[in-house]
């Protein structure tokens, strides 16, 4: 049965980070652990978060989030959480920091290793209301993890898995576009394409959720019109505002599910954690959209033409080519070969994709042969 559920309180505007102390008080966080990364500290963004709390010397900070958060980092941050008797988590950073914070929120309040909470291990039923509250402050415009019900984390055994539950959704998202003004061009482009991928894949997902479809199409409209501007001029406040909105909207919508773009990206990202998730999504999108075009829900609901309309194109036939052109215009890698991916890696990528939670919500079921064809097209 379809589920339509929106539960995060979102503070959205330039300067919204100043509301942090009040939001902590409102939801009952008195001893927070801040989860971030070294880059956020070096850029001075952590100082803005600590300043908004007004008690920087007393707040423990875990700033060792890896680019692709993993089980070892969760354990380390959980130890800091317990040592300081924390009662909530503030995530400041991109999707990696926010996802790591969600893993901490679960593992600090439940018994057992992270693996036991992965959705593919039946973890959905094991995550309860005991989960520590999370406030998410995104500093990139891409993952939308600040409003998402899941976290993508790499287990000790190398699998990149989803930890998914309504209890994992941050209680508050503080979306302050000002925090993204210093984001480098290539990171702006890669995270922006991640947002576009979320809007596209969730709209194509076959489950019924009309509000999510509307949110996704509007998010796509905003991102498609502003990603070049944000990449070219990082100080463009209008572009930054719209990209952060598109990122948030894509994640609000993907409660419908995602699809083969993400099952492939999750799998390949687990094999090589150095590869950027948004870049992989940009590369996989044209091949997956071509594969999905014959799905009954895509044809019956005219989804490709509706996507084209949001992107300002004449017809759905132009979508794949427009995505390839945008990737090139932004200066992102245009194929997997540029990232060092080889055909010898295909069997491992396909095996992981078939097991990924996003595989099941694609509008058309993909076989091993289908995934191989998509990988070949994306080389």
PyMOL commands that set and color helices and strands:
alter all, ss='L'
color gray80, all
select helices_A, chain A and resi 16-27+38-42+45-53+56-58+71-83+95-107+114-117+119-121+123-126+145-147+166-168+177-180+185-204+210-232+237-256+260-271+277-292+296-300+303-310+316-329+336-339+343-355+357-361+368-377
alter helices_A, ss='H'
color red, helices_A
select strands_A, chain A and resi 9-12+32-35+60-62+88-93+133-138+150-154+160-164+172-175
alter strands_A, ss='S'
color yellow, strands_A
deselect
rebuild
show_as cartoon
